[in-house]
Amino acid sequence: MKNVGEASHEDLATGERSTRNRVARSILDHGPSTVAELAGRLKLTQAAVRRHLDALAADNVVEARDRRVYGTRSRGRPAKVFALTDCGRDAFDQSYDKLAVDALRWIGEREGGGEAVAAFARARIAAQAGAYRKAVEAAPPEKRTEALAKALSADGYAATARSAPVGEQLCQHHCPVAHAAEQFPQLCEAETEFFAELLGTHVQRLATIAHGDGVCTTFIPKISHNASASTSGRNPA
C-alpha cells in the first residue's frame, strides 16, 4: 500500500500527460501563446510549461514561431510563441475528414468547378446562420462581435473578440474544417462574406489556419450602425 503523498510511476506519468494535454488545449483555445501566457493561464511555473512544451514539440504537437504582428512592429525581436502543428490539431476532435474533401472535389469536378463549391459553401453557412444571427441581433451594437465570438465557440471554433486600432479583431483559434478549407478556400470566403453581412460592415481576413497561420483573424472596423452591409474583404493569402 502506498504511503500518503507517494505516487507510482504510472500515476506520475498520467498526471504529466494530463497537464501536457491542458497545455495543448490552452494553445488550441487561445491561439499561439508564449511560455509566460501559458504559465499564467494554467497556474504553472514557466519551467514546468517549458518542459511540457519540449515534450509536445518532440511529438510534433506544437512548434515554436515568431509572434505575428499586425500594424507597427515594436523594437526588438518578436516574442516567441508556441502554436499547434497540423498533427497537434488532428489530435483534437475535428469535424472534417477525407470524405468531406472528396465530396467537395466531386462537386467541383462534376457540378461546375469552383463556383459550384462556392455555392455549396454559401449554402452551408446559410444553414448555420440562424443561431449566429439570433445571438448578434440580441446584443447591443458595441457587443455584436463578442456575441458572434461566443456563438462560434459554441460550434467548436474557440473564438474570441478583442479591441484593435480603429476596430476589433475576431479570432478563431480552432477551425473544424481546416483541412478541407486548405484545399477549398471557398469555405473561408463564404464565412467572411457571412460575417460582413451579419455585422453590417466590410470585414477583412488577415490570417487563416487553413493557410498555415496559428489563428483565423478577421478585422472588423468600427461600425457605423446606420450603415448597410457591404462585400467582405478576402484573405490576402
C-alpha positions as a Markdown table, in Angstrom:
| # | Residue | x | y | z |
|---|---|---|---|---|
| 1 | Met | 0.0 | 0.0 | 0.0 |
| 2 | Lys | 1.3 | 3.4 | -0.9 |
| 3 | Asn | 2.1 | 6.0 | 1.8 |
| 4 | Val | 0.2 | 9.3 | 1.7 |
| 5 | Gly | 1.8 | 11.6 | -0.8 |
| 6 | Glu | 3.6 | 8.7 | -2.5 |
| 7 | Ala | 2.7 | 8.2 | -6.2 |
| 8 | Ser | 3.5 | 5.4 | -8.5 |
| 9 | His | 5.4 | 5.9 | -11.8 |
| 10 | Glu | 2.1 | 5.3 | -13.6 |
| 11 | Asp | 0.3 | 7.9 | -11.5 |
| 12 | Leu | 3.1 | 10.4 | -12.2 |
| 13 | Ala | 3.0 | 9.7 | -15.9 |
| 14 | Thr | -0.8 | 10.1 | -16.0 |
| 15 | Gly | -0.5 | 13.4 | -14.3 |
| 16 | Glu | 2.2 | 14.6 | -16.7 |
| 17 | Arg | 0.0 | 13.6 | -19.7 |
| 18 | Ser | -3.0 | 15.4 | -18.2 |
| 19 | Thr | -1.0 | 18.6 | -17.7 |
| 20 | Arg | 0.5 | 18.3 | -21.1 |
| 21 | Asn | -3.0 | 18.0 | -22.6 |
| 22 | Arg | -4.0 | 21.1 | -20.7 |
| 23 | Val | -1.1 | 23.0 | -22.3 |
| 24 | Ala | -2.0 | 21.9 | -25.8 |
| 25 | Arg | -5.7 | 22.6 | -25.1 |
| 26 | Ser | -4.8 | 26.1 | -23.9 |
| 27 | Ile | -3.0 | 26.8 | -27.1 |
| 28 | Leu | -6.0 | 25.5 | -29.1 |
| 29 | Asp | -8.4 | 27.7 | -27.2 |
| 30 | His | -6.3 | 30.9 | -27.1 |
| 31 | Gly | -4.1 | 30.6 | -30.1 |
| 32 | Pro | -0.3 | 30.8 | -30.3 |
| 33 | Ser | 1.0 | 31.6 | -26.8 |
| 34 | Thr | 4.2 | 32.5 | -25.0 |
| 35 | Val | 5.5 | 30.5 | -22.1 |
| 36 | Ala | 4.5 | 33.3 | -19.7 |
| 37 | Glu | 1.0 | 33.4 | -21.1 |
| 38 | Leu | 0.6 | 29.6 | -20.7 |
| 39 | Ala | 2.0 | 29.7 | -17.2 |
| 40 | Gly | -0.4 | 32.4 | -16.1 |
| 41 | Arg | -3.5 | 30.7 | -17.6 |
| 42 | Leu | -2.6 | 27.3 | -16.2 |
| 43 | Lys | -1.2 | 28.3 | -12.9 |
| 44 | Leu | 2.1 | 26.5 | -13.6 |
| 45 | Thr | 5.7 | 27.6 | -13.3 |
| 46 | Gln | 7.4 | 28.7 | -16.6 |
| 47 | Ala | 9.9 | 25.9 | -16.1 |
| 48 | Ala | 7.1 | 23.3 | -16.0 |
| 49 | Val | 5.5 | 24.8 | -19.1 |
| 50 | Arg | 8.8 | 24.7 | -21.0 |
| 51 | Arg | 9.2 | 21.1 | -20.0 |
| 52 | His | 5.7 | 20.2 | -21.3 |
| 53 | Leu | 6.3 | 22.2 | -24.5 |
| 54 | Asp | 9.6 | 20.4 | -25.1 |
| 55 | Ala | 7.7 | 17.1 | -24.9 |
| 56 | Leu | 4.9 | 18.3 | -27.1 |
| 57 | Ala | 7.4 | 19.6 | -29.7 |
| 58 | Ala | 9.2 | 16.3 | -29.7 |
| 59 | Asp | 5.9 | 14.6 | -30.5 |
| 60 | Asn | 5.2 | 17.2 | -33.3 |
| 61 | Val | 2.2 | 18.6 | -31.5 |
| 62 | Val | 3.5 | 22.1 | -31.1 |
| 63 | Glu | 6.1 | 24.3 | -32.8 |
| 64 | Ala | 7.8 | 27.5 | -31.9 |
| 65 | Arg | 7.5 | 30.5 | -34.1 |
| 66 | Asp | 7.8 | 34.3 | -34.0 |
| 67 | Arg | 4.6 | 36.0 | -33.0 |
| 68 | Arg | 2.8 | 37.6 | -36.0 |
| 69 | Val | 2.5 | 41.4 | -35.5 |
| 70 | Tyr | -0.2 | 43.4 | -37.2 |
| 71 | Gly | 0.5 | 47.1 | -37.7 |
| 72 | Thr | 3.6 | 48.8 | -36.5 |
| 73 | Arg | 6.2 | 46.5 | -35.1 |
| 74 | Ser | 7.9 | 47.5 | -31.9 |
| 75 | Arg | 11.7 | 47.4 | -31.5 |
| 76 | Gly | 13.4 | 44.2 | -30.5 |
| 77 | Arg | 12.9 | 40.6 | -31.5 |
| 78 | Pro | 9.3 | 39.4 | -31.9 |
| 79 | Ala | 8.0 | 37.3 | -29.0 |
| 80 | Lys | 8.4 | 33.6 | -29.4 |
| 81 | Val | 5.1 | 31.8 | -29.3 |
| 82 | Phe | 4.1 | 28.1 | -29.4 |
| 83 | Ala | 1.4 | 27.1 | -31.9 |
| 84 | Leu | -0.3 | 23.7 | -32.7 |
| 85 | Thr | 1.0 | 21.9 | -35.7 |
| 86 | Asp | -1.4 | 20.1 | -38.1 |
| 87 | Cys | -0.6 | 16.9 | -36.2 |
| 88 | Gly | -1.5 | 18.7 | -33.0 |
| 89 | Arg | -4.8 | 19.9 | -34.3 |
| 90 | Asp | -5.6 | 16.4 | -35.6 |
| 91 | Ala | -5.3 | 15.2 | -32.0 |
| 92 | Phe | -8.4 | 17.1 | -31.1 |
| 93 | Asp | -11.9 | 16.3 | -32.3 |
| 94 | Gln | -12.4 | 17.6 | -35.8 |
| 95 | Ser | -15.5 | 17.5 | -38.0 |
| 96 | Tyr | -13.7 | 17.2 | -41.3 |
| 97 | Asp | -12.3 | 14.1 | -42.9 |
| 98 | Lys | -11.2 | 12.7 | -46.2 |
| 99 | Leu | -14.8 | 12.1 | -47.2 |
| 100 | Ala | -15.6 | 15.8 | -47.0 |
| 101 | Val | -12.6 | 16.7 | -49.1 |
| 102 | Asp | -13.5 | 14.0 | -51.7 |
| 103 | Ala | -17.1 | 15.3 | -51.7 |
| 104 | Leu | -16.1 | 18.8 | -52.4 |
| 105 | Arg | -13.7 | 17.7 | -55.1 |
| 106 | Trp | -16.5 | 15.7 | -56.7 |
| 107 | Ile | -18.8 | 18.8 | -56.6 |
| 108 | Gly | -16.1 | 20.9 | -58.3 |
| 109 | Glu | -15.4 | 18.3 | -61.0 |
| 110 | Arg | -19.0 | 17.3 | -61.8 |
| 111 | Glu | -21.1 | 20.3 | -61.0 |
| 112 | Gly | -19.4 | 23.4 | -62.3 |
| 113 | Gly | -16.0 | 23.9 | -60.9 |
| 114 | Gly | -15.1 | 26.4 | -58.2 |
| 115 | Glu | -18.3 | 28.3 | -58.4 |
| 116 | Ala | -20.2 | 25.1 | -57.5 |
| 117 | Val | -18.0 | 24.7 | -54.5 |
| 118 | Ala | -18.6 | 28.3 | -53.6 |
| 119 | Ala | -22.4 | 27.8 | -53.9 |
| 120 | Phe | -22.1 | 24.8 | -51.5 |
| 121 | Ala | -20.0 | 26.8 | -49.1 |
| 122 | Arg | -22.6 | 29.6 | -49.0 |
| 123 | Ala | -25.4 | 27.1 | -48.5 |
| 124 | Arg | -23.5 | 25.5 | -45.6 |
| 125 | Ile | -23.1 | 28.9 | -43.9 |
| 126 | Ala | -26.8 | 29.8 | -44.5 |
| 127 | Ala | -27.9 | 26.5 | -42.9 |
| 128 | Gln | -25.9 | 27.5 | -39.7 |
| 129 | Ala | -26.8 | 31.2 | -39.8 |
| 130 | Gly | -29.9 | 31.1 | -37.5 |
| 131 | Ala | -28.1 | 30.8 | -34.2 |
| 132 | Tyr | -25.4 | 33.3 | -35.2 |
| 133 | Arg | -28.0 | 35.8 | -36.4 |
| 134 | Lys | -30.1 | 35.4 | -33.2 |
| 135 | Ala | -27.0 | 35.9 | -31.0 |
| 136 | Val | -25.8 | 39.0 | -32.8 |
| 137 | Glu | -29.2 | 40.7 | -33.2 |
| 138 | Ala | -29.9 | 40.2 | -29.4 |
| 139 | Ala | -26.7 | 42.0 | -28.5 |
| 140 | Pro | -26.2 | 45.8 | -28.3 |
| 141 | Pro | -24.3 | 47.2 | -31.3 |
| 142 | Glu | -21.0 | 47.5 | -29.4 |
| 143 | Lys | -21.2 | 43.9 | -28.2 |
| 144 | Arg | -22.1 | 42.2 | -31.5 |
| 145 | Thr | -18.6 | 41.0 | -32.4 |
| 146 | Glu | -18.3 | 39.5 | -28.9 |
| 147 | Ala | -21.7 | 37.8 | -29.3 |
| 148 | Leu | -20.6 | 36.3 | -32.6 |
| 149 | Ala | -17.5 | 35.0 | -31.0 |
| 150 | Lys | -19.5 | 33.3 | -28.3 |
| 151 | Ala | -21.8 | 31.7 | -30.9 |
| 152 | Leu | -18.9 | 30.5 | -32.9 |
| 153 | Ser | -17.3 | 29.0 | -29.8 |
| 154 | Ala | -20.5 | 27.0 | -29.2 |
| 155 | Asp | -19.8 | 25.4 | -32.6 |
| 156 | Gly | -16.2 | 24.5 | -31.8 |
| 157 | Tyr | -14.3 | 27.5 | -33.2 |
| 158 | Ala | -12.8 | 28.6 | -29.8 |
| 159 | Ala | -13.4 | 32.3 | -30.9 |
| 160 | Thr | -12.6 | 35.5 | -29.1 |
| 161 | Ala | -13.1 | 39.2 | -29.8 |
| 162 | Arg | -10.6 | 41.8 | -28.9 |
| 163 | Ser | -10.0 | 45.5 | -29.5 |
| 164 | Ala | -7.8 | 46.6 | -32.3 |
| 165 | Pro | -6.8 | 50.0 | -33.7 |
| 166 | Val | -9.9 | 51.6 | -35.3 |
| 167 | Gly | -11.9 | 48.4 | -34.9 |
| 168 | Glu | -12.0 | 44.9 | -33.5 |
| 169 | Gln | -10.4 | 41.5 | -34.3 |
| 170 | Leu | -12.5 | 38.3 | -34.3 |
| 171 | Cys | -10.1 | 35.5 | -33.7 |
| 172 | Gln | -11.0 | 31.8 | -34.3 |
| 173 | His | -8.4 | 29.7 | -32.6 |
| 174 | His | -9.8 | 26.4 | -33.9 |
| 175 | Cys | -11.2 | 25.5 | -37.3 |
| 176 | Pro | -13.2 | 22.3 | -37.5 |
| 177 | Val | -12.9 | 22.3 | -41.3 |
| 178 | Ala | -9.3 | 23.5 | -41.7 |
| 179 | His | -8.1 | 20.6 | -43.8 |
| 180 | Ala | -10.9 | 21.0 | -46.2 |
| 181 | Ala | -10.5 | 24.8 | -46.3 |
| 182 | Glu | -6.8 | 24.4 | -47.1 |
| 183 | Gln | -7.8 | 22.8 | -50.5 |
| 184 | Phe | -11.1 | 24.7 | -50.9 |
| 185 | Pro | -10.7 | 28.4 | -49.9 |
| 186 | Gln | -14.3 | 29.0 | -50.9 |
| 187 | Leu | -15.2 | 27.8 | -47.4 |
| 188 | Cys | -13.2 | 30.6 | -45.8 |
| 189 | Glu | -14.5 | 33.2 | -48.4 |
| 190 | Ala | -18.2 | 32.3 | -47.7 |
| 191 | Glu | -17.7 | 32.6 | -44.0 |
| 192 | Thr | -16.0 | 36.0 | -44.4 |
| 193 | Glu | -18.9 | 37.2 | -46.6 |
| 194 | Phe | -21.4 | 36.0 | -44.0 |
| 195 | Phe | -19.6 | 37.9 | -41.2 |
| 196 | Ala | -19.7 | 41.1 | -43.3 |
| 197 | Glu | -23.5 | 40.6 | -43.9 |
| 198 | Leu | -24.2 | 39.7 | -40.3 |
| 199 | Leu | -22.3 | 42.6 | -38.8 |
| 200 | Gly | -23.3 | 45.1 | -41.4 |
| 201 | Thr | -19.8 | 46.3 | -42.4 |
| 202 | His | -16.9 | 45.4 | -44.7 |
| 203 | Val | -14.6 | 43.0 | -42.9 |
| 204 | Gln | -11.1 | 41.8 | -43.8 |
| 205 | Arg | -9.5 | 38.4 | -43.3 |
| 206 | Leu | -5.9 | 38.9 | -42.0 |
| 207 | Ala | -5.0 | 35.3 | -41.5 |
| 208 | Thr | -6.4 | 31.8 | -41.6 |
| 209 | Ile | -5.5 | 28.5 | -40.1 |
| 210 | Ala | -6.1 | 26.9 | -43.5 |
| 211 | His | -3.2 | 29.0 | -44.9 |
| 212 | Gly | -0.8 | 27.9 | -42.1 |
| 213 | Asp | -1.5 | 30.7 | -39.6 |
| 214 | Gly | -2.0 | 29.9 | -35.9 |
| 215 | Val | -5.4 | 31.5 | -35.8 |
| 216 | Cys | -8.1 | 32.8 | -38.2 |
| 217 | Thr | -8.2 | 36.6 | -37.7 |
| 218 | Thr | -10.9 | 38.8 | -39.1 |
| 219 | Phe | -10.6 | 42.6 | -38.8 |
| 220 | Ile | -13.9 | 44.4 | -38.2 |
| 221 | Pro | -13.7 | 48.2 | -38.5 |
| 222 | Lys | -15.6 | 50.4 | -36.1 |
| 223 | Ile | -19.2 | 50.1 | -37.3 |
| 224 | Ser | -21.4 | 52.9 | -38.3 |
| 225 | His | -24.6 | 51.3 | -37.1 |
| 226 | Asn | -26.7 | 53.0 | -39.7 |
| 227 | Ala | -24.5 | 51.6 | -42.5 |
| 228 | Ser | -25.7 | 48.8 | -44.7 |
| 229 | Ala | -23.7 | 45.6 | -45.2 |
| 230 | Ser | -21.1 | 45.6 | -47.9 |
| 231 | Thr | -19.0 | 43.0 | -49.6 |
| 232 | Ser | -16.4 | 41.3 | -47.5 |
| 233 | Gly | -12.6 | 41.5 | -47.7 |
| 234 | Arg | -10.8 | 38.4 | -48.9 |
| 235 | Asn | -7.9 | 36.7 | -47.3 |
| 236 | Pro | -4.8 | 38.2 | -48.9 |
| 237 | Ala | -3.1 | 34.8 | -48.7 |
